[in-house]
Amino acid sequence: MIVPLFETLRLSLFTSVDNHVMFSGLANFRALFFDERWSHGFWNALRNNAYFFVVIELLQNPIGVGLAALLALPRLRGGSIYRTAIFVPTLLSFVIVGFGWKLILSPLWGVAPSLLGAVGLKSLFAPYLGREGSALTTLALISVWQYVGVPMMLCYAALISIPDEIIDAAEVDGIVGLEQFFRVKLPLIWPTIGVISILTFVGNFNAFDLIYVTQGALAGPNYSTDILGTLLYRTFFGYQLQLGDPNMGAAVATMMFLIILTGVCGYLFMVQRRLSRYQF
């Protein structure tokens, strides 16, 4: 892991001119930020990455916490079946998930139009993956469907690990039901939710597979689903008429690493210290 990292950093500081490799310092990063040939694609991919993360963070984690709370109820029957059914999509490959949803949402041969038509809601169907305004949101929702089982299982494990003495004391004080969850259980699982949030942040940059399978390397339509992962692929290896540039690709990869590093360090030094007081 260390050797590829330093090799990527080294590549980003060089450039190739007429098959001659020369040291260029931060020139590749200046081009990435300010050169019109690169900056438009980079900032567009970064904005899409941020939007993708926000949608997943606002939907996946709250839904996972809610499902965990329901599955942790002692009177629930068949809880193991529900947990398995929710977690199974997490085990599927991106290729299966991507092609599966692409077929489901296809306006030509997909089953979504007929299913919506069966309940009188066919007017709500649209080619969501083919529209610039809805493609990225649709992919984010597909990612939520696939990975909601991760926060569900982690929060479920945290909930059932809460000592019975704490729950009994809360019930003695008359704190039951939803009030018990929000006033007693939720504060105790905040550290787990914090870990889930940082895992979601890091995983946000690994969404290349899903977008590549469903939208291709060009992240269509019109680059509306382009993220740093797909930009890195096209920049480093080239695609169609675009020639590959390993040095600029290394610069994109370095920026991805720095963004992830900044987010993780921000979590460790700002969030985790505040959440540690809830641990017991």
Buried (B, 14 or more C-beta within 10 A) or exposed (E): EEEEEEEBBEBBBBBBEEEEEEEBEEBBBBBBBEBEEBBEBBEBBBEBBEBBBEBBBEBBBEBBBBBBBEBBEEEEEEBEEBBEEBBEBBEEEBEEBBEBBBEBBBEEEBEBBEEBEEEEEEEEBBBBBBBEEBBBBBBBBBBBBBBBBBBBBBBBEBBEEBEEEBBEEBEEEEBEEEEBBEEBBBEBBBBBBBBBBBBBBBBBBEBBBBBBBBBEBBBBBEBBBBBBBBBBBBBBBBBEEEEEBBBBBBBBBBBBBEBBEEBEEEBEEEBBEEBEEBEE
